[in-house]
Amino acid sequence: MTIEGLATVIPGQGLRLTRLRKPVLALIVKWLVLPLATSLMGAMVIGRIVNAVLGTNTYKIYLVGSLDDEATRQIKAGFLNGGNGGLTLNGAAIQFEALNDLGEPSNAQRIAADLAARDNTLLVVGHISSTQTKQALPAYLQKARPPIPVILTTETNPHLLPPKISDEIYYPVFRLSPTDDAQAESAVRFAVAQGAQAFWVVEDTANPVYSGFLAREFVVRAEQQRRRVVLVTTNEHIPPLEVLQKLGVDWVFFAGDWHNGLVLVRQLRALRLGTQVILSDGCTDQRILEAGAQDVEGVYLTHPLTAKAYADSGFTRYGADARKLVEQLLESANRRFSDLAAARGGFPYLVRRVLGIRRVGDARNALVASMAAAVRVQRKFDLSAANGQIQFRDDGSPVATAFHVWKIQSGSFTDYPQGR
C-alpha cells in the first residue's frame, strides 16, 4: 500500500504521512538503490579488469597431426594460407597453431587431454589419421566442457566419434571426407565391373582403425555383390604362391598406406600371379609414383578427390576447405553470438555478459550451436567439394560426396575410365 493510500485509511494522518514520504524515499535510495547500483557498477568495472588481466582475449584454433607426413604438411599449408590473424569471435582475436603428434596414438591422446584443459582452445582440426583421431576425440567431445568443435579432414572411418549415452547429445564434428563404407562400395563395384571373381583382402597394420574397418567393410560389400572373398590377411602375412593360385585370386584389395602398399605390389609382381590390384586412399602419395616406377604401373586406387583435383592442389585442398569452413562458422557465430551462447550457456553466460567477462567456453557454445543449427536447416557451405556446396549430417559426415577410381598410367594418377 502506498503512503497516499495509508493517508486515506487513517484519518488525520495524511499530513504526517506525506511529511514522512520524502525521508523514507531518501532512506530507500541511500541504503538500497545506491548500494545496488554501486555494486553493479563496481562488479562491471572489476569484471572488465579481471577479464583484462586473467580473462581470455585470444582464442586458439589448433591443427594437430603428424607434421612429418607429407599429407599433413600440405593440409597445414592450405589451412594457414589465410594467415594467422584477422579473424575474431566476440571481440577476441583468433590465432592458429600447429602441433605434432608424431603419428602416435598415445601422443594424440596426451595432446588432446592438454588442449581440452586449456582456457583458450576454441576448435581443433585433426588429427588427420583415423587411428590418432579416435584416441583424441573423447577428450575434445566428452571431457572438455563445453565440447570443443572438431573438423576432420582425411579421416574416413565412420565410427570415430565416442558412443552417445543419449540421442539428444550432439557432437560438434564436421568431416570433409566421405566415409569408408562408401569407399568399400566404390572399390567393390569397380572391381566387379572389371570382371573380378575372387578377392584377396590385405589389411595394413600401420593404421589399424582405418585399415581394419575398411578391409572388413570391403568383405561385406563383396559378398553382397555375390563375389568370393577367398583370403583375408594382414600385410605381414603373405601366403605362398601355390596357395594363391589354388584359391584362384584374381583381384587384390589393399587397405593401408603407400609404403606397405608398394611392398605388396612388388611382392605380387615377383610372384607373377597376374592379379589386378586396387589400393585404398591411404596410398595416395606422389612418392608411390616416384619409388614404385614401373612396379605400380596399371595399379588402381580409390580417393574422395578426382585425380585431376589432386594433381591441381594435392592435400592442400583439405586444409583450404577446413579454413573456409572455420571462417564461415565464425561468421555465423559472430552474427548471433549472444543468442547462440545464451542458448547453451544459460544464466551464467548472461551474468558474464553484463559483467564484461569473456570466456572461451561461451565462444565454444556459440560455435556448437551454430554447427547444430547448420545441420538442422541443412545449410550448404561454400567449399571445394560437391561443386562448391557441401552440407553435413548429424554425425558430421558430408552429404553428396563419393569416392573416385584412379589408375596409375605413365607414372601419373589418372581418372578412370578417362585414363584407360
WONORPE-V661171 format. One record per pair of residues at least 24 apart in sequence whose C-alpha atoms are under 6 Angstrom apart, sorted by the first residue. I is the first residue (numbers start at 0). J is the second residue. Records with the same first field share a line. If there is no record, write none. Layout:
# WONORPE-V661171
I=J ; J
This chain:
# WONORPE-V661171
43=354
46=354 ; 355 ; 356
47=355
50=356
55=358
56=91
57=91 ; 92 ; 93
58=93 ; 119 ; 121
59=93 ; 94 ; 95 ; 119 ; 120 ; 121
60=95 ; 121 ; 122 ; 123
61=95 ; 96 ; 97 ; 123
62=97 ; 123 ; 124 ; 125
63=97 ; 98 ; 99 ; 125 ; 126
64=99 ; 100 ; 125 ; 126 ; 127
65=99 ; 100 ; 101 ; 102
66=99
70=314
73=314 ; 315
74=314 ; 315 ; 317 ; 318
75=318
77=315 ; 318 ; 319
78=318 ; 319 ; 322
88=333
104=131
107=131 ; 135
108=134 ; 135
111=135 ; 138
112=138
115=139 ; 143
119=359
121=363
122=147 ; 148 ; 149
123=149
124=149 ; 150
125=151
127=153 ; 154
128=154
129=154 ; 209
130=206 ; 208
133=159
145=360
148=172
150=174
152=317
155=179
156=209
171=367
172=395
173=395
174=395 ; 396
177=400
179=213
182=402
183=217
187=221
196=226
197=227 ; 228 ; 248 ; 249
198=228 ; 229 ; 248 ; 250 ; 251
199=230 ; 231 ; 251
200=231 ; 251 ; 252
201=231 ; 232 ; 233 ; 234 ; 253
202=233 ; 234 ; 254
203=233 ; 234 ; 254 ; 255
210=254 ; 255
249=274
250=274 ; 275 ; 276
251=276
252=277 ; 278
253=278
254=279
255=281
256=281 ; 282
257=282
288=410
296=407 ; 408
297=407 ; 408
298=406 ; 407
299=405 ; 406
300=404 ; 405
301=403 ; 404
302=402 ; 403
303=401 ; 402 ; 403
306=412 ; 413 ; 414
320=382
332=365 ; 366 ; 369
336=365
339=365 ; 368
340=364 ; 365
